[in-house]
Amino acid sequence: MKKILFALLFSMPLCSLSATAWAQDSRTLDRVIVTAGRIAESPRSVTSSVTVIPHEEIAKSQYDNLGGILRNYGIQVNSYSGNEGLGQVAIRGVRSSAMGSDLQGAVLMLVDGRRIGSDNLAMLPMVNVERIEIIRGPGSVQYGSSAIGGVINVITRRGPGADEAGEPKKYAGRLEAGGGSYDTYKTQAELAAQGGGIDFSGGVSWLTAHDYKTGGGHTYHNTGNDYRLGYSLNLGYSFNEENRLGLTMLGVRNDGAGSPNELRQNDFLSYSDRSNHSLDFVYDGGWADWGLEWRARYFNGKDSYLSEDPNPFGMGRYESETSYQGLQGQLSWNKAFLTLTGGVDYLYYDTDVVSAHQRNKYYNAGSFLLAKLAFSDDLLVLSGGVRYDNYDLRYEGRNADLNHTTPSVGLAVNPLDWLTLRANYGEAYRVPQGQEMLGFDGGWRNYLGNPDLKPEEGKSWDVGFAIHKNSLNLGVTWFRTDYENKIVTRQVGWDSQYCNLDGKSRFQGLEVQADYDLGELFDWPFMLRPYLNMTTLFKYEDENGSHLENVSRHDIAYGLGFEHPDWGMTADLRFTYYGRQKQTDFGTAAGAWMDGGPVSVGPSTVVDLFVSKSIYSFENAGTLKLKGEIRNMFDEDYQTIFAYPMPGRSFYLGMEYEF
């Protein structure tokens, strides 16, 4: 509780500054958001709660995967050990899947607005990223199933962009190599170029790490990675000024990721191999005189998962492959005060659980219409949307038709240049999948299927405001989500069976995002920016009023950013508060056969420090930088999943050449 109070006290000066800050922060307001309405929009005209993480912040963070970045924005991430091979992300208390399947989770992962066949955080390459957009709340009207808690859209870079004078760059690049604690070594390279109508941007990363020590001083065996390779490429050709043909390739291969089990039952032998590779073709076009924009896309990919447990009485081998492909087509018309965006999506998943000799196919055809009315230069903005999805799930010679219609409405008011008021209502859902209807052999425990499962459904309300003045950015949103038919497992003898949870679960809480550049306030020659990102839940309970498991009451990230252009130095001191969670102990003596007793995880606060310093500038040829970091500076012994402690203090030192 003391740590929570400290975080809130830290935020009070930020909030109090809003009364004295008067000028508009053009940097924030000039950003566009594409996730909320599937087209480029000004943040002032967006009626839902959206967080944009720009490229500059991603580059400073030095995190190797998406989980670390999301934690710094007040979003809950639970991980089974530090290699991030398996983890869950929760937005407003609503979580992604534990199995890594984007069809089985309630938080949807996208790249450039299309699915990637997985919601595993380690399966998104953190190279060649322009920005990350997060819808906090329902996104099913825009993107269909599995978007109850929210949507995370990773947007790749297109070309090198512009220089400080606003002129297009011909090329740009970055090389990095370094190493640190636990025999961690990583390299990364990015290159971008443009000219003659062609733009190119791509990157590749490689990382390896060995077993780590926990904050309690214990060596946690089998927590390393043989290697994780990530790559991303975005190639395009533009013609007639308003048209672009694009090709995007991306993927991650994560081999030899240890599966250590709980520390008290440390497994030295089990491991997993996982990969996700995809390719898509996009045609973006428009006719400005008529207010028209359009997009057509085809994509395909494969997500593979292999888990090996060679222990004499282990769970054996689990292997699955999911091939996916899809089509997207949309047309937008914008004239005067009216914007209409409509389109169709088609999605096909073919999942083969090789080890269980099970196969199921998933077909989804959806159509949507989004409308926006904007009056008096966005003084008043009204939005609404509706989507209809036809689902056909085929498994073991059977079919399940699970069609769904989803609405949303929203309002944004901009009474002042620096103030936006928002309110939004949306519905979202998740359809059950073949594995949940069929079940599978989990080794010690079988998971029984249930062909009578109903879709999960969520109804969400939120209301809030955003202030952008001088270098102050402050956003506050109150939200409530009613969650019905959540798919869970229940004990049936020695086994577990999928079922719908009776009654409603309810999540209600507050999100706060704030930062302020004190350097600009006091006319200093450097930036000094305190910030706070927080999600706190007032309610997260089932129909009986009991707290839900694996949900954190508080997720708070706060810190201090520093940047001195004359010194060529940046630094970020980050505090991450992990709130208390109610969980189940699966490692008791009977845990292999039945659920153990209730336990509690957290709270904990972890401190990270990131520093970058230019050490030499080559005339017209780039800059050489020294980068360093200390993770878990005070060696906190913490965990996000019971009995799976995270790494203790670690160090990293690397060199970066940027041109």
C-alpha positions as CSV (number, residue, x, y, z in Angstrom):
1,M,0.0,0.0,0.0
2,K,2.9,2.4,0.8
3,K,4.2,1.9,-2.8
4,I,0.8,2.7,-4.2
5,L,0.5,5.9,-2.2
6,F,4.0,6.8,-3.4
7,A,3.0,6.4,-7.0
8,L,-0.1,8.5,-6.5
9,L,1.8,11.2,-4.7
10,F,4.2,11.1,-7.6
11,S,1.4,11.8,-10.0
12,M,-0.2,14.7,-8.1
13,P,2.3,17.4,-9.3
14,L,1.6,16.3,-12.8
15,C,-2.1,16.8,-12.4
16,S,-1.8,20.1,-10.6
17,L,0.3,21.5,-13.4
18,S,-2.7,21.3,-15.7
19,A,-4.1,24.5,-14.3
20,T,-1.1,26.6,-15.4
21,A,-0.2,25.0,-18.7
22,W,-1.8,26.8,-21.6
23,A,-0.1,26.1,-25.0
24,Q,-1.0,23.2,-27.2
25,D,1.5,20.3,-27.5
26,S,1.6,19.9,-31.3
27,R,3.8,16.8,-31.1
28,T,1.1,14.8,-29.5
29,L,-1.8,16.2,-31.5
30,D,0.0,15.8,-34.8
31,R,0.1,12.0,-34.4
32,V,-2.5,10.0,-36.2
33,I,-4.3,6.9,-35.0
34,V,-5.3,4.1,-37.4
35,T,-6.4,1.4,-35.1
36,A,-9.7,2.8,-33.7
37,G,-11.4,3.4,-37.1
38,R,-9.1,1.5,-39.5
39,I,-8.1,4.8,-41.2
40,A,-5.8,7.6,-40.3
41,E,-7.5,9.9,-37.7
42,S,-6.5,12.8,-35.5
43,P,-6.5,11.9,-31.8
44,R,-9.0,14.7,-31.2
45,S,-11.6,12.9,-33.3
46,V,-11.2,9.5,-31.8
47,T,-14.0,8.6,-29.4
48,S,-12.5,5.4,-27.8
49,S,-9.5,5.3,-25.4
50,V,-6.3,4.7,-27.4
51,T,-2.7,4.8,-26.3
52,V,0.0,5.5,-28.9
53,I,3.6,4.4,-28.1
54,P,5.8,6.2,-30.6
55,H,9.0,5.0,-32.2
56,E,11.2,7.2,-30.0
57,E,9.9,5.6,-26.8
58,I,10.2,2.1,-28.2
59,A,13.9,2.8,-29.1
60,K,14.7,4.2,-25.7
61,S,13.1,1.3,-23.8
62,Q,15.7,-1.3,-24.9
63,Y,13.2,-4.1,-24.0
64,D,13.6,-7.3,-26.1
65,N,9.9,-8.1,-26.4
66,L,6.5,-6.5,-26.3
67,G,5.8,-7.5,-22.7
68,G,8.4,-5.1,-21.2
69,I,7.0,-2.1,-23.3
70,L,3.4,-2.8,-22.3
71,R,4.3,-3.0,-18.6
72,N,5.7,0.5,-18.8
73,Y,2.2,1.7,-19.9
74,G,0.3,0.3,-16.9
75,I,-0.8,-2.9,-18.6
76,Q,-0.7,-6.2,-16.8
77,V,1.7,-8.9,-18.2
78,N,2.0,-12.3,-16.4
79,S,5.0,-14.4,-17.4
80,Y,6.1,-18.0,-16.8
81,S,9.8,-17.2,-16.1
82,G,11.9,-14.5,-17.6
83,N,12.4,-15.9,-21.1
84,E,8.8,-14.7,-22.0
85,G,8.2,-17.9,-24.0
86,L,4.7,-18.0,-22.5
87,G,2.9,-15.1,-21.1
88,Q,-0.5,-13.3,-20.8
89,V,-1.4,-9.7,-21.3
90,A,-4.4,-8.2,-19.6
91,I,-6.1,-4.9,-20.6
92,R,-8.7,-3.6,-18.0
93,G,-8.4,-7.1,-16.3
94,V,-9.4,-9.0,-19.4
95,R,-6.7,-11.4,-20.6
96,S,-5.2,-13.0,-23.6
97,S,-4.9,-16.8,-23.8
98,A,-2.4,-18.9,-21.8
99,M,-1.8,-21.1,-24.9
100,G,-0.6,-18.4,-27.3
101,S,-3.6,-18.8,-29.7
102,D,-5.1,-15.4,-30.7
103,L,-8.5,-17.2,-31.2
104,Q,-8.6,-18.3,-27.6
105,G,-7.8,-15.0,-26.0
106,A,-9.7,-11.9,-25.2
107,V,-7.0,-9.4,-26.2
108,L,-6.2,-9.2,-29.9
109,M,-2.7,-8.8,-31.3
110,L,-2.3,-7.2,-34.8
111,V,0.5,-6.2,-37.1
112,D,-0.5,-3.3,-39.5
113,G,-4.1,-4.0,-38.8
114,R,-4.2,-7.7,-39.5
115,R,-4.0,-10.8,-37.2
116,I,-0.8,-12.7,-36.7
117,G,-2.1,-16.1,-35.7
118,S,-0.8,-15.8,-32.1
119,D,-1.2,-13.6,-28.9
120,N,2.1,-14.8,-27.5
121,L,4.2,-11.7,-26.7
122,A,7.4,-13.3,-27.8
123,M,6.0,-13.9,-31.3
124,L,6.1,-10.2,-32.3
125,P,9.5,-8.9,-33.5
126,M,10.5,-5.7,-31.9
127,V,12.5,-4.4,-34.9
128,N,11.3,-2.1,-37.7
129,V,8.5,-0.8,-35.5
130,E,7.1,2.7,-36.2
131,R,4.6,2.8,-33.3
132,I,2.3,0.7,-31.2
133,E,-1.4,1.6,-30.9
134,I,-3.5,0.1,-28.1
135,I,-7.3,0.2,-28.0
136,R,-8.2,0.1,-24.3
137,G,-11.6,-1.6,-24.4
138,P,-13.7,-3.4,-27.0
139,G,-12.4,-3.6,-30.6
140,S,-14.7,-6.3,-32.1
141,V,-16.6,-3.8,-34.3
142,Q,-13.3,-3.1,-36.1
143,Y,-11.6,-6.5,-36.0
144,G,-14.0,-9.3,-35.0
145,S,-13.6,-12.0,-32.4
146,S,-11.1,-11.9,-29.4
147,A,-11.1,-8.1,-28.8
148,I,-13.0,-7.9,-25.5
149,G,-10.3,-6.4,-23.4
150,G,-8.6,-4.5,-26.2
151,V,-6.5,-4.5,-29.3
152,I,-2.7,-4.2,-29.6
153,N,-1.6,-3.1,-33.1
154,V,2.1,-3.1,-33.9
155,I,2.7,-0.8,-37.0
156,T,5.8,-1.4,-39.0
157,R,8.0,1.4,-40.4
158,R,7.8,2.6,-44.1
159,G,11.1,4.0,-45.3
160,P,13.5,6.3,-43.3
161,G,11.1,9.2,-42.9
162,A,12.2,12.9,-42.8
163,D,15.1,14.7,-41.3
164,E,14.9,17.6,-38.7
165,A,14.2,20.1,-41.5
166,G,11.3,18.0,-42.8
167,E,13.1,16.8,-45.9
168,P,12.8,13.2,-46.9
169,K,15.8,11.1,-46.0
170,K,17.4,8.8,-48.7
171,Y,18.5,6.2,-46.2
172,A,18.9,5.5,-42.4
173,G,20.0,2.6,-40.3
174,R,21.1,1.3,-37.0
175,L,23.4,-1.5,-35.8
176,E,23.6,-2.7,-32.2
177,A,25.6,-5.5,-30.4
178,G,26.1,-6.1,-26.7
179,G,26.0,-8.6,-23.8
180,G,25.2,-8.8,-20.2
181,S,24.3,-11.0,-17.2
182,Y,23.3,-14.6,-17.5
183,D,25.4,-14.9,-20.7
184,T,22.9,-12.7,-22.6
185,Y,24.0,-11.6,-26.0
186,K,22.0,-9.7,-28.6
187,T,22.5,-8.1,-31.9
188,Q,20.2,-6.0,-34.0
189,A,20.3,-4.3,-37.4
190,E,17.8,-2.0,-39.2
191,L,18.0,-0.3,-42.6
192,A,15.6,2.0,-44.4
193,A,15.8,3.7,-47.8
194,Q,13.6,5.5,-50.3
195,G,13.8,7.0,-53.7
196,G,12.2,6.7,-57.2
197,G,8.8,5.8,-55.6
198,I,10.3,2.8,-53.8
199,D,10.4,2.7,-50.0
200,F,12.1,0.0,-47.9
201,S,12.4,-0.6,-44.2
202,G,13.6,-3.8,-42.5
203,G,15.3,-5.2,-39.5
204,V,16.6,-8.3,-37.8
205,S,17.4,-9.2,-34.2
206,W,19.0,-12.1,-32.5
207,L,19.2,-13.0,-28.8
208,T,20.5,-15.8,-26.6
209,A,20.5,-16.1,-22.8
210,H,21.3,-18.7,-20.2
211,D,19.7,-19.6,-16.9
212,Y,19.1,-16.7,-14.5
213,K,19.2,-16.1,-10.7
214,T,16.1,-14.9,-8.9
215,G,16.0,-11.9,-6.6
216,G,16.2,-14.5,-3.8
217,G,19.5,-15.7,-5.0
218,H,18.4,-19.1,-6.4
219,T,19.6,-20.3,-9.7
220,Y,16.5,-21.0,-11.8
221,H,17.6,-23.7,-14.1
222,N,16.3,-24.2,-17.7
223,T,15.1,-20.5,-18.0
224,G,17.3,-19.6,-20.9
225,N,16.9,-19.5,-24.7
226,D,19.1,-21.2,-27.2
227,Y,18.2,-18.3,-29.5
228,R,15.4,-16.0,-30.5
229,L,15.5,-14.6,-34.1
230,G,13.2,-11.9,-35.2
231,Y,12.9,-10.1,-38.5
232,S,10.6,-7.6,-40.2
233,L,10.5,-6.1,-43.7
234,N,8.2,-3.6,-45.3
235,L,8.7,-2.9,-49.0
236,G,6.5,-0.6,-51.1
237,Y,6.2,1.1,-54.5
238,S,4.1,4.3,-54.7
239,F,2.6,5.7,-58.0
240,N,0.2,8.4,-59.0
241,E,0.9,10.0,-55.6
242,E,-2.1,8.3,-53.9
243,N,-1.4,4.7,-54.6
244,R,1.0,2.2,-53.0
245,L,1.7,-1.5,-53.5
246,G,3.3,-3.0,-50.4
247,L,4.8,-6.3,-49.3
248,T,5.4,-7.1,-45.6
249,M,7.3,-10.1,-44.2
250,L,7.9,-10.7,-40.6
251,G,8.5,-13.5,-38.2
252,V,10.1,-14.9,-35.0
253,R,11.8,-18.2,-34.3
254,N,12.3,-19.0,-30.7
255,D,14.2,-22.3,-30.2
256,G,15.2,-24.0,-27.1
257,A,13.2,-21.9,-24.7
258,G,13.4,-23.6,-21.4
259,S,10.2,-24.8,-19.7
260,P,11.5,-24.8,-16.1
261,N,8.3,-25.6,-14.2
262,E,8.0,-24.1,-10.8
263,L,11.2,-23.3,-9.0
264,R,10.4,-25.8,-6.2
265,Q,9.9,-28.5,-8.8
266,N,12.5,-27.2,-11.2
267,D,12.5,-29.2,-14.5
268,F,16.0,-29.2,-16.1
269,L,15.0,-30.9,-19.4
270,S,11.7,-29.7,-20.8
271,Y,11.8,-27.1,-23.5
272,S,9.7,-25.6,-26.3
273,D,10.4,-24.4,-29.9
274,R,8.0,-21.9,-31.4
275,S,7.9,-19.9,-34.6
276,N,5.5,-17.6,-36.4
277,H,6.2,-16.4,-40.0
278,S,3.9,-14.4,-42.2
279,L,3.7,-12.6,-45.6
280,D,1.1,-10.1,-46.8
281,F,0.5,-8.0,-49.9
282,V,-1.3,-4.6,-49.6
283,Y,-2.7,-2.1,-52.1
284,D,-3.5,1.3,-50.6
285,G,-5.1,3.9,-52.8
286,G,-7.3,6.9,-52.9
287,W,-8.9,9.7,-54.9
288,A,-8.6,12.9,-52.8
289,D,-10.9,15.0,-55.0
290,W,-13.7,12.6,-54.2
291,G,-12.7,12.0,-50.6
292,L,-12.0,8.3,-51.2
293,E,-9.5,6.0,-49.7
294,W,-9.3,2.2,-50.1
295,R,-7.3,-0.8,-49.1
296,A,-7.0,-4.4,-50.3
297,R,-4.9,-7.0,-48.5
298,Y,-4.1,-10.7,-48.7
299,F,-2.0,-12.3,-46.0
300,N,-0.9,-15.8,-44.9
301,G,1.3,-17.3,-42.3
302,K,2.0,-20.3,-40.0
303,D,2.3,-20.5,-36.2
304,S,4.2,-23.6,-34.9
305,Y,4.5,-24.8,-31.3
306,L,6.5,-27.8,-30.0
307,S,6.8,-28.7,-26.3
308,E,9.1,-31.6,-25.3
309,D,9.0,-33.1,-21.8
310,P,11.5,-36.0,-21.8
311,N,11.3,-36.6,-18.1
312,P,10.4,-40.3,-17.2
313,F,7.0,-39.4,-15.8
314,G,6.6,-36.1,-17.7
315,M,3.8,-34.9,-20.0
316,G,5.6,-36.1,-23.2
317,R,5.3,-34.2,-26.5
318,Y,2.8,-31.6,-27.5
319,E,2.9,-30.3,-31.1
320,S,0.6,-28.1,-33.0
321,E,0.6,-26.1,-36.2
322,T,-1.8,-23.4,-37.3
323,S,-1.8,-22.2,-40.9
324,Y,-3.8,-19.0,-41.4
325,Q,-4.7,-16.7,-44.2
326,G,-7.0,-13.8,-44.8
327,L,-8.4,-11.1,-47.1
328,Q,-9.3,-7.5,-46.1
329,G,-11.0,-5.0,-48.3
330,Q,-12.3,-1.6,-47.2
331,L,-13.4,1.7,-48.7
332,S,-13.6,5.1,-46.9
333,W,-15.5,8.2,-48.0
334,N,-14.8,11.5,-46.3
335,K,-16.7,14.7,-47.3
336,A,-17.6,17.7,-45.3
337,F,-18.6,16.5,-41.8
338,L,-19.2,12.8,-42.7
339,T,-16.8,9.9,-42.8
340,L,-18.0,6.4,-43.8
341,T,-15.7,3.3,-43.7
342,G,-17.0,0.0,-44.8
343,G,-15.5,-3.3,-45.8
344,V,-15.2,-7.1,-45.6
345,D,-12.8,-9.4,-43.8
346,Y,-12.2,-13.1,-44.5
347,L,-10.2,-15.3,-42.2
348,Y,-9.3,-19.0,-42.5
349,Y,-7.4,-21.0,-39.8
350,D,-6.3,-24.6,-40.1
351,T,-5.1,-26.0,-36.8
352,D,-3.5,-29.4,-36.6
353,V,-2.7,-30.7,-33.1
354,V,-0.2,-33.3,-34.3
355,S,0.4,-34.9,-31.0
356,A,-3.3,-35.5,-30.4
357,H,-4.2,-36.4,-34.1
358,Q,-6.8,-33.6,-34.0
359,R,-7.6,-31.1,-36.7
360,N,-10.1,-28.3,-36.9
361,K,-10.8,-25.5,-39.4
362,Y,-12.1,-22.1,-38.7
363,Y,-13.8,-19.9,-41.3
364,N,-14.8,-16.3,-40.7
365,A,-16.5,-13.9,-43.1
366,G,-17.2,-10.5,-41.6
367,S,-18.6,-7.1,-42.9
368,F,-18.5,-3.8,-41.1
369,L,-19.6,-0.2,-41.4
370,L,-18.1,2.6,-39.3
371,A,-19.5,6.2,-39.4
372,K,-18.3,9.5,-38.0
373,L,-20.0,12.9,-37.9
374,A,-17.6,15.8,-37.1
375,F,-19.0,19.3,-36.6
376,S,-17.3,22.7,-36.3
377,D,-13.7,21.6,-36.7
378,D,-14.1,18.6,-34.4
379,L,-15.9,20.6,-31.7
380,L,-18.4,17.7,-31.6
381,V,-17.7,14.2,-33.0
382,L,-20.2,11.4,-33.0
383,S,-19.1,7.9,-34.0
384,G,-20.9,4.5,-34.5
385,G,-20.3,1.2,-36.0
386,V,-21.8,-2.2,-36.6
387,R,-20.3,-5.5,-37.6
388,Y,-21.7,-8.9,-38.7
389,D,-19.6,-12.0,-38.6
390,N,-20.4,-15.5,-39.9
391,Y,-18.3,-18.3,-38.3
392,D,-18.0,-21.9,-39.4
393,L,-16.0,-24.1,-37.1
394,R,-15.4,-27.7,-38.5
395,Y,-14.0,-30.4,-36.3
396,E,-14.2,-34.2,-36.3
397,G,-16.9,-34.2,-39.0
398,R,-19.0,-31.7,-37.1
399,N,-19.9,-28.1,-37.8
400,A,-20.6,-25.2,-35.3
401,D,-22.2,-22.0,-36.6
402,L,-21.4,-19.1,-34.3
403,N,-22.6,-15.9,-36.0
404,H,-22.5,-12.6,-34.2
405,T,-23.5,-8.9,-34.6
406,T,-21.6,-6.2,-32.7
407,P,-22.4,-2.5,-32.3
408,S,-20.5,0.5,-30.8
409,V,-21.3,4.2,-30.3
410,G,-19.0,7.1,-29.1
411,L,-18.8,10.8,-28.5
412,A,-15.9,13.2,-28.4
413,V,-16.1,16.9,-27.5
414,N,-13.3,19.4,-27.9
415,P,-14.4,22.6,-26.2
416,L,-10.9,24.0,-26.0
417,D,-7.8,23.4,-28.2
418,W,-6.1,21.6,-25.3
419,L,-9.1,19.6,-23.9
420,T,-10.9,16.5,-25.2
421,L,-13.8,14.8,-23.5
422,R,-14.8,11.3,-24.5
423,A,-17.5,8.7,-23.9
424,N,-17.8,5.3,-25.6
425,Y,-20.0,2.2,-25.5
426,G,-19.0,-1.0,-27.2
427,E,-19.7,-4.7,-27.3
428,A,-17.2,-7.5,-28.1
429,Y,-17.0,-11.2,-28.0
430,R,-14.9,-14.4,-28.5
431,V,-16.1,-17.5,-30.2
432,P,-15.1,-20.9,-28.7
433,Q,-12.4,-22.9,-30.6
434,G,-11.9,-26.4,-31.7
435,Q,-9.6,-27.4,-28.9
436,E,-12.1,-26.2,-26.4
437,M,-14.9,-28.1,-28.1
438,L,-12.7,-31.2,-28.7
439,G,-10.4,-31.2,-25.6
440,F,-6.9,-32.6,-25.6
441,D,-4.5,-34.9,-23.6
442,G,-2.5,-32.7,-21.3
443,G,-0.3,-35.6,-19.9
444,W,-1.1,-35.9,-16.2
445,R,-4.5,-34.3,-16.8
446,N,-6.9,-34.6,-19.7
447,Y,-8.9,-31.5,-20.8
448,L,-12.3,-32.6,-21.9
449,G,-14.1,-30.7,-24.7
450,N,-17.6,-29.2,-24.6
451,P,-19.5,-28.9,-27.9
452,D,-22.2,-26.8,-26.2
453,L,-19.9,-23.8,-25.4
454,K,-21.4,-20.4,-26.0
455,P,-19.3,-17.3,-27.2
456,E,-17.9,-15.1,-24.5
457,E,-19.4,-11.6,-24.6
458,G,-18.4,-8.3,-23.1
459,K,-20.2,-5.0,-22.8
460,S,-18.1,-1.9,-22.0
461,W,-18.6,1.7,-21.1
462,D,-16.0,4.3,-20.6
463,V,-15.8,8.1,-20.1
464,G,-12.8,10.3,-19.7
465,F,-10.8,13.4,-20.7
466,A,-7.4,14.3,-22.2
467,I,-5.4,17.4,-21.7
468,H,-2.5,18.5,-24.0
469,K,-0.9,21.8,-23.0
470,N,2.7,22.9,-23.3
471,S,4.5,19.7,-22.6
472,L,1.8,18.4,-20.3
473,N,-0.1,15.3,-21.4
474,L,-2.8,14.0,-19.0
475,G,-5.5,11.4,-19.7
476,V,-8.0,9.9,-17.3
477,T,-10.6,7.3,-18.2
478,W,-13.2,5.5,-16.1
479,F,-14.3,2.2,-17.5
480,R,-16.7,-0.7,-16.8
481,T,-16.9,-4.1,-18.5
482,D,-19.6,-6.7,-17.9
483,Y,-18.2,-10.1,-19.1
484,E,-20.5,-13.1,-19.7
485,N,-20.0,-16.7,-20.6
486,K,-16.3,-16.7,-19.9
487,I,-14.8,-20.0,-21.0
488,V,-13.0,-21.7,-18.1
489,T,-12.1,-25.2,-17.0
490,R,-13.7,-27.1,-14.1
491,Q,-12.6,-30.2,-12.2
492,V,-14.3,-33.5,-13.4
493,G,-12.8,-36.3,-11.5
494,W,-9.1,-36.4,-12.3
495,D,-9.6,-34.3,-15.4
496,S,-10.7,-30.8,-16.4
497,Q,-13.5,-29.8,-18.7
498,Y,-14.1,-26.6,-20.6
499,C,-17.3,-24.8,-19.6
500,N,-19.0,-21.3,-19.6
501,L,-18.7,-19.5,-16.3
502,D,-22.2,-18.9,-14.9
503,G,-23.3,-15.3,-14.4
504,K,-21.5,-12.0,-15.1
505,S,-18.0,-11.0,-14.2
506,R,-17.5,-7.3,-13.7
507,F,-14.5,-5.1,-14.2
508,Q,-14.5,-1.5,-13.2
509,G,-11.7,0.9,-12.8
510,L,-9.6,4.0,-13.7
511,E,-6.8,4.6,-16.2
512,V,-4.4,7.5,-15.8
513,Q,-1.6,8.5,-18.1
514,A,0.4,11.6,-17.4
515,D,3.8,13.2,-18.3
516,Y,5.3,16.7,-18.2
517,D,8.5,18.1,-19.4
518,L,9.9,20.2,-16.5
519,G,12.8,21.3,-18.8
520,E,10.4,23.2,-21.0
521,L,8.6,24.6,-18.0
522,F,11.8,26.1,-16.5
523,D,13.5,26.8,-19.8
524,W,16.3,24.3,-19.1
525,P,18.6,23.2,-22.0
526,F,17.5,19.6,-21.5
527,M,14.3,17.5,-21.1
528,L,13.4,16.2,-17.6
529,R,10.1,14.3,-17.9
530,P,8.3,12.6,-14.9
531,Y,5.5,10.3,-16.1
532,L,2.9,8.0,-14.7
533,N,0.9,5.2,-16.4
534,M,-1.6,3.4,-14.2
535,T,-4.6,1.0,-14.3
536,T,-6.4,0.5,-11.1
537,L,-9.5,-1.8,-10.7
538,F,-12.2,-0.9,-8.2
539,K,-14.0,-4.2,-9.1
540,Y,-12.9,-7.4,-10.6
541,E,-15.4,-10.0,-9.4
542,D,-17.7,-12.8,-10.4
543,E,-21.5,-12.8,-9.8
544,N,-20.9,-13.8,-6.2
545,G,-18.7,-10.9,-5.4
546,S,-15.5,-13.0,-5.2
547,H,-12.3,-11.5,-6.7
548,L,-11.3,-13.1,-10.0
549,E,-8.0,-15.0,-10.2
550,N,-4.9,-13.8,-12.2
551,V,-6.2,-10.2,-12.1
552,S,-4.1,-7.4,-10.6
553,R,-5.9,-4.7,-8.7
554,H,-3.1,-2.1,-9.6
555,D,-0.6,-2.0,-12.4
556,I,1.5,1.2,-12.2
557,A,4.5,2.3,-14.1
558,Y,6.1,5.6,-13.3
559,G,9.5,7.2,-13.7
560,L,11.8,10.0,-14.9
561,G,13.1,10.5,-18.4
562,F,16.1,12.7,-19.2
563,E,17.5,13.9,-22.5
564,H,20.3,16.4,-23.0
565,P,21.0,17.1,-26.8
566,D,24.3,18.9,-26.1
567,W,25.6,15.9,-24.2
568,G,24.1,13.4,-26.5
569,M,22.7,11.5,-23.5
570,T,19.3,10.0,-22.6
571,A,18.3,8.2,-19.5
572,D,15.2,6.6,-18.1
573,L,14.6,5.5,-14.5
574,R,11.5,3.3,-14.5
575,F,9.5,1.9,-11.6
576,T,7.0,-0.9,-12.3
577,Y,4.5,-1.8,-9.6
578,Y,3.0,-5.3,-9.8
579,G,-0.2,-5.4,-7.9
580,R,-1.5,-8.3,-5.7
581,Q,-3.2,-11.2,-7.6
582,K,-5.3,-14.1,-6.4
583,Q,-4.1,-17.3,-8.0
584,T,-4.3,-21.1,-7.6
585,D,-1.4,-23.2,-6.4
586,F,-1.0,-26.0,-9.0
587,G,2.2,-27.3,-7.4
588,T,0.8,-28.9,-4.2
589,A,1.3,-32.6,-3.6
590,A,-2.0,-33.3,-5.4
591,G,-1.5,-30.6,-7.9
592,A,-0.7,-32.9,-10.8
593,W,-4.3,-34.3,-10.4
594,M,-6.4,-31.5,-9.0
595,D,-6.3,-27.8,-8.3
596,G,-4.4,-26.8,-5.2
597,G,-5.3,-24.2,-2.7
598,P,-5.6,-20.4,-3.2
599,V,-2.5,-18.3,-3.0
600,S,-1.6,-14.6,-3.4
601,V,1.1,-13.1,-5.6
602,G,2.6,-9.6,-5.1
603,P,2.7,-6.7,-4.6
604,S,6.2,-5.9,-5.8
605,T,8.0,-2.9,-7.3
606,V,10.9,-3.4,-9.8
607,V,13.3,-0.6,-10.8
608,D,15.0,-0.4,-14.2
609,L,17.6,2.1,-15.5
610,F,18.3,2.7,-19.2
611,V,21.1,5.0,-20.3
612,S,22.4,5.9,-23.8
613,K,25.4,8.2,-24.5
614,S,26.9,9.4,-27.8
615,I,30.6,8.9,-27.7
616,Y,31.6,9.9,-31.3
617,S,29.9,11.6,-34.2
618,F,31.2,11.0,-37.8
619,E,30.7,14.0,-40.1
620,N,27.7,13.3,-42.2
621,A,28.1,9.6,-41.4
622,G,26.2,8.9,-38.2
623,T,26.8,8.6,-34.5
624,L,28.4,5.9,-32.2
625,K,26.6,5.4,-28.9
626,L,27.2,3.5,-25.7
627,K,24.1,1.9,-24.2
628,G,23.7,0.4,-20.8
629,E,21.0,-0.9,-18.5
630,I,20.3,-2.3,-15.1
631,R,17.2,-4.4,-14.7
632,N,15.7,-5.0,-11.3
633,M,18.2,-2.7,-9.8
634,F,17.4,-3.5,-6.2
635,D,17.2,-7.3,-6.8
636,E,13.5,-7.6,-6.0
637,D,12.4,-11.2,-5.5
638,Y,9.1,-11.1,-7.4
639,Q,6.8,-13.2,-9.5
640,T,3.8,-12.7,-11.7
641,I,2.8,-16.4,-11.7
642,F,2.9,-18.2,-8.4
643,A,6.1,-20.2,-7.9
644,Y,7.6,-18.9,-11.2
645,P,10.0,-16.2,-9.9
646,M,11.4,-13.6,-12.3
647,P,15.0,-12.6,-12.9
648,G,17.0,-10.8,-10.2
649,R,19.4,-7.9,-10.9
650,S,21.0,-7.9,-14.3
651,F,23.3,-5.7,-16.4
652,Y,23.7,-5.1,-20.1
653,L,26.3,-3.0,-22.1
654,G,26.2,-2.5,-25.8
655,M,27.3,-0.3,-28.7
656,E,25.0,1.3,-31.2
657,Y,25.9,2.9,-34.5
658,E,23.1,5.1,-36.0
659,F,23.2,6.8,-39.4
